[in-house]
Amino acid sequence: MSGITQLSQESFDSDGNKALRTTMAAVGEAVLGKEDQIRMALCCLLARGHLLIEDLPGMGKTTLAHALGDALGLNYQRIQFTSDMLPADVLGASIFDRDSASFRFVPGPVFTQLLLADEVNRTTPKTQSALLEAMEERQVTIDGVSHPLPKPFFVIATQNPGSQSGTYPLPESQLDRFLMRIELGYPGHDAERLMLQSGLSGQHKKSVRQCMSVEQLIDLQDRVDHVKVSDPLLDYLQRLVDYSRTAADFAYGLSPRGTLSLLQAAKSWAFIDGRNHVIPEDLQSVLPWVASHRLASTNGTLSNGQSLVAQMLDAVDVL
């Protein structure tokens, strides 16, 4: 057996968790008063998932994405999505080279370890769909040739609420590729006062120190894979998923991809807590952020995903 599979509880408590705590603290110096959201975002990346941050403009969505990239030592590119963007602006294109009298592929900004897709719902569905293969298969196919993306590869996308002008709703197929969707919300009184006193805005944003290497991040992801899940816990997970697929108030339930995402997020949450096994509270903690954007009620709206998740938790017994 590998050393990872033989890790004891003490190993999980001490090995790697110090780096995680340091990372969350460093990001928290740039994104004030959002400890829960920072932990959720780090949980998503440890689970090798993509993150969607939805909120009003000016709430710190882009700041959080940049801070995570800096703290984790990732190379990142930022794309500001607009209505006139084309898929080639994201993926790259084949360009004719006169010297060699042949076409050569010029990679687009998606070829990075962390892609910040800023205001992703301000571009057209055609350009939004350019990310589907990259997010699911970690590769891009141009002119019949597949080009692998760097490892690790994460998409952190921000979007404004659909009620705002100039937005295109993300299709369910793309929403399902985001492991989590989180919201930041307005800062608390104390955090906002500290922000005003320190001037953390615009050009004056606080720089974030690197807290771990890419190799350390990949090692932590491997450790998350080996967090143990008992059969009773899997039974509870399946009861939650089955309820979402059969209850009358749900237009459709969680997909198999969503089910796997929920399990991986729970394992990541347990690992951050220093445990080498998942407990029901881990599933309950991540369920609202993993499931709400994947669910719709029978009246056809997606906006009430959180209430559907609350219904699932109330209706399904742990044992």
N, C-alpha and C positions, 0 to 999 in steps of 0.2 A: 504493500500500500504506500501511496505517496505521503510525504510529510504533511501536506495540507489536510488530507482526510484523517490524520491522526491527531489533529490539533485538539488540545484539551480546552476546558472552559477557561482555565487560567490564561492560556495562550490568546484566546479571543479577547479577554479582558485587557491584556497588556500590549499585545502585539498589533500595531497598526491603529488602535483607537486613539492613541496620543496624537498621531498625525491628523486624524479626523477631527478631533477636538480643536487642534490648532488651526486647521483649515476653516472650520465654522466660525471660530473667533476672529480670524483675519477677515473673512468675508463680512462678518457682522460689523467690523469697523467702517466699512464702506456703505453697507445697506443697514441703516440703523433701525433697531426695534423690530426686526423681522427674523428672529431666531428660528421660529417654527418653519417658515418658508425656506430658509437657508438649509435647514436640516432635510426638508422634503426634497429640495433640488439635489442635494448631495446624495440622498438615498436613491434618487432616480438615476444619477450618473453611475453610481456603484452597481446598479442593476443593469447597466449597459443600455439604458433606455434614453429616449428623446423626451425633451421637456417643452411644454407649451405654457407660456406665462401670459395670462389674459387679464388686462386691467385698463383703466383709463390712461390717457397720455400723462406723462410726467410723474408716474408713481414709482419709478426706479427699476423697471423691467430690464432695460438695457444695462443699467449699472450692475444689477445682479449677475447678468450673463458675463459681462466683462470681468467682474470680480472672481467668479468661479474659474474662468479661463486662466487668469493670472495665478490664483492660489494653487491650481492643479498643474501648472507648468505646461499647459496645452498651447499648441499653435492654433490660432483662430483667425477666421475671416468674418467680416460683417457684410451682409447684403441688405441694403435698404430697398425693400420691395415697393414698387410703384406700378401703376396701372399700365404703363407702356413697356414693361420689362418682357423679355422673351426667354424661353427655356435656355437658349445658348448663353445668355448672360449669367446663368447659374451654373450650368454644366460644363461649358466650353464648346469648342467647335473645331472641325477639321478645316485647316487653312492650306491653300495651295502654296507650296514652296517653289519658287522659280529655280533656285539653284539646283535642287534635287529633282525637279520636274515631277513632284509627287505631293500628296496631301500629308500633312502632319497634324497631330492632335494638339491643340493648345488648351490645357486644363483650365476650367473655370474656378471660381472661388469655393465651390463645394469640396475641392480637394484640399482639405484641412482636417485637423483633429477635432476642432470645435467650430461649428458653423453657427453664427448668430444670424438667424433669419428675422430681421427686424420688420415688424408690421406685416407679417406674412399674408394677412387677409386683405391687404390693399392691392394685391396683384390679381391678375385674372386666373380663373381655374386652369387654363392651359399652362401657365407658368407655375402655379402651385403644384400641378401634377409632375413637374420635372423632378420633384424631391422624392416621389414615391419609391422608386427603385433604390435610390441612395439610402433612404431611411430603413428599408426592409432588408436589402441584400448587401448593403455596404459596397456597392459598385455602381458605375455609370456606363451605359451602353450607348455608344455613338457610332453611327454608320455600321452597325452590326458587330462592333468590337467592344468587348467589356473591359473597363478600366477599374481596377480595385481602388478603393479609397484608403486613406491612411488608417492605422490602428493606434489608439482607439478612434472612433468616429462618433461624434454626438451632434445632434441638432438641438439648439435652444432657440425656439421661435417665440416671438412676442406678437400679440395681436390686440387690437382695440376691440371693445364690445361691438357686436354686430349692429347695435342700434345707431352707431355713429355713421356719418356720411362717408361715402367712398370706400366701403368695405364689401368684400365678396365672401360669403360664408364658406368655411372649409368643408369639403365633402366628408361624409362619414368614413370613407376609405382612408383619408389622410388623418382624421382625428384618431382613428384606431391605431395609427402608427406612433402616436405619442403615448409613451408609457404613463405620463402624468400630465395633468393640467392643474396649475396652481394660480392663485390670485394673491396680490400683495396687500391691497387695501391701503387706506390712509394710515399714516404713521400715528402712533400714540402721542399723547401730549409731551411726555418727557423726551421721546426720541425726536420729535419735531423741534423742541426747544434746543436740543443739542445740535441738530442740523443747522438751525439758524445761527447759533453761536459760533459754529465751526466753519460755516460757509460751504458745506458740502453740496455744491450745485454747479452744473455746467463745467467750465474749465477748471474748477477747483475741487473736482472729485478726488477723494483720497486714493492713493495708489495702494495696491494690495500686494503683499510679499508672497513669493512662492513658498508653499508649505510642504509640497511633496513633488517627487519627480514623476514622469509618465510611467516609468517602470514600477514605482511604488503603487500608483493608481491601478495598473493592470494586475499587480499582485493582490491588492485588496479586492478587486472584482473576482479574481479566482477564489479567494477565501469565501466571498459571499456565496459562490456556487456550491460550496461544501457545507453551508449551514443546514442542519438536519431538520427534516419535516416528518412528523409522526403520521401514522395512518388516521388517527382521530382528527388531526388538524386538516388533513386532506379531505376527510369526510365533511367537515364544517365548510371548507372552501367550496366543495361541490354542491352542498346544499344552498349556499348563497348564490352560486351561479345558476343552479336549476331554478331557483325562485325567480331570478331576473328573466328567465326564458319562458316561464309558465304563468306568472301572475298577470291578472287581467289588466292592470294599470300600465304594464310595460309593452310598448310597441314592438320591441325586440330586446333580447338579452345580451349578455356579454359573449363575445366571440371567443373561440379557442385562443386567439392571440391575446385577447384581454384577460382570459383566465390565467395564462402563463405569465403575463405581466403582473397580475395581482400576486401570484406566488413569489415571483422574483423580487418584487418590491417589499413583500413581507420579510423575506430572507435578508434583504439589505437593511431593513429597519431593525431587525433583531441584531444584526452584526454591529450596527452603530451603537446599539445599547450594550454591546459587549457579550452577547449570548451566542452560543453555537447551535441554538435550536429556536424554532418559531413557536410562539404561543398565540392564542386567539387574539389577544390585544394587538399584536403586530398586524394581523389582517384587518382588524377594525380601524387601526390608525391610518392605514394607507388606502383603504377602500374608497373613501370619498374622492380622493385625488386621482385614483386609477380608474374608477368606474363612471364618475358623473358625466364626463364628456363622451362616453360611449353609449349612454342610455337615452331613450326618448319615451315619453308617455304616449298613451294611445291617442291623445289629441294632436300628436305630431310635433310637439315642441321639445327642444333640447335644453331649454333654460331651466327646467326643474329637475335636472339630474341629481342635485344634492338631496332634494326631497325624496326621490326614488331610492337613493342609497340609504337614507334614514329609514325608509320603509323596509328595505331589505334587512337591516340590522335589527329592527324591532320584531320582524316576523320570523326570523330564522334563529332557532335555539343553538347555542354553542355545542351542547351535548345531544 
